[in-house]
Amino acid sequence: MKKLGCILFVSLMLSSCFDASKPNYQYFPNMYEAVGYETYVESAAFANGIAAQLPVEGTVARGWAPYDYPDTNEGYEDAKSNLLSPLEKSEAHRAEGKELYGVYCAVCHGSKGDGQGILMKREKFLGIPSYADREITEGSIYHVLMYGKNAMGSHAGQVSATERWQIAQHVMYLRNELTK
């Protein structure tokens, strides 16, 4: 009886420590229970003692390509003269550009590029030029989409580099249609 009580006591002790939601033994416990660091607090994890770290000097984010034309009038003129589209002129790219143009551009510039978008007609923005009245190139269109110009803001956050080139291809098509 004494032996049975001892076995019962030991088994109760062992089962009381068991938790089905957590494994008993953890290999690399930080993989199971991540250590959260507060931004800019002191931490022994890094040599400089600060939890938030800047990227290494000269690194480039994955998928990002530098744009070498500055956000100035000189940069605009340089892009207008020298920046060429890396995309081949194709109906597929222009069709994609047309769809993107309808989403991002047509409300101001109009579906034909004549400056008669719905916001112009409702007099929310006035003086939106027709593409027929402007000397534009694919490079200048890309630059304006990248940085914005005058009342038009940048669209770099909404459309990728490839999509900007596709829109530029469609805008040049619209300009050619207007000047016929």
N, C-alpha and C positions, 0 to 999 in steps of 0.2 A: 504494500500500500504506500509505503514511504517512497519507493522507487517510482510508482505510478504518479504520485504527487509531484515529484521532482521533474519528471518528463513533461507533465502537464504545465508546470511552472515555466520551464525553459521554452516550450513551444509557444506559450502565451507571450513570453517576452520577445521572442523572435518575430511572431506575427504582428505584434503591436508596433514594431518599427517599420513594417512593410507598408509602402504607399504605392498603389497600383498606377497612379498618375505620373510617378517619377521612377526612373530606373534606380536600382540600388547602387550600382557603380557606374560612373560616367567617365568615359575616356575623352579627354579634352572638354571639360565642363563648359568652357566659354563658347563652344559650338552649340550647346543646348540652351544656355542661358547667357545671352549676349550682354556684354558690359556696355552700358550707355554712357557716353561722355557728353557733358555739357559743352557748348561752344565757348571757346576762349577761357576755360577754367584751367587751373594748374593740373598737370598730369605727369606722372612719372613714366608714362608710356613713350614719350618723345624726348629727344635730346634737349630741345629748347624749353621743355616744361609746359607747353601750351597744347591743349587738345586739338584745336582746329589748325590744320596745316595748309599752306598754300601749295599749288602745284610747283614742281621743279621748274626753274627758269628755262625758258625756251621750249616747253612742251606745248603740243597742239592737241586739242580735244579730238577724240575720234569722230570722223565724219565731217570735220570742219576744215575748210580750205581758206587760207588767208586771202583777203581782197586788197589788192595793192593800190587802189585809187582812193585818195583821201576825200573826206566830205567837205569839199570846197568847190568854188566855181572853177578853179583850175583843174581839179580832179574830175569834175563833170565834163569839161571840154576835152580833157585827155581821154577819158573813157569813151566819149562820143567819137573821137578820131581813131582810137587805137584798139579799143576792146572789141574782140570778136567772139561770137558764140561758138562754144565747143560742140554744140549739137548740130547734127546734119539737118538741113531743111527737109522736113517730111510732113506728110499729111497727118501722121499719127501725133507728132509733136505739136503741130498747129492745132489739132483737134483738142488735145489736152490743154493747150494754152487758151483756146476759146472757152473751154469749160471754166478754167480758173479765172479768166477775164470776166466772165459772167458773174462770178462770185465776188471778186474783189474790186473790179474796175468799172463795170458797166453802170453802177449806181450813180457815179459822177460823170464818167466820160461818155456814157451812152453805148448801146449795143453796137452801133456803127462807128464809134470813135469820133463822132461829130460834136462832142461836148454837151450833148443834150440828154444826160442821164436824169433819173427821177429826182435826184437831189437838186439838180440845176432847174428843172421844171418847177419844183416846189420852192425855189429861191432860197434853199438852205446854203448853197454855195453858188456864187456868181462868178462869171468870167472863166469858166473851164474851157480851155482851148480845144479846138478841133485838131486832130492829128494832121489834117491837110494844111493847116496854117503854121506848122512847126517843122523845122529841120531836125529830124530825129534819126537816130540809128539804133540798132539793137543794143549797142554798148551804152548809149545814153539812156535808153529805157531801163536796162538792167541797173544802171547807176541810180536812177531815180527810185526804182523799186527797192534798192538796197538802202538808201539813205533818206529818201523823200526829197521834195523840192517845193519851195514856196508853201502853199497851204496843204499840199499833199504830204502825209507822213510816211515814214518808212514802212515797208511791208516785209522786211527781212525776217521778222518774227513769225509771220503767217505762211510764207511760201519759201520753199527750199531754193537753193541755187539753180537746180535743174528746172524747177517750176518757173522761176523768174525768166530763164531763157525761153521757155515755152510761151510764156505770156508775151515776151518781146517779139517772138516770131509771129504771134497772132496780131499784135499791134501793128507791125510792119505790113502785114497783109491788109489790115483795115485801112492803113494810110494809103496803100496802093489803090484800094477800091475807091477811096474818097477823091483821089487825084486823077482818076481816069477821065 
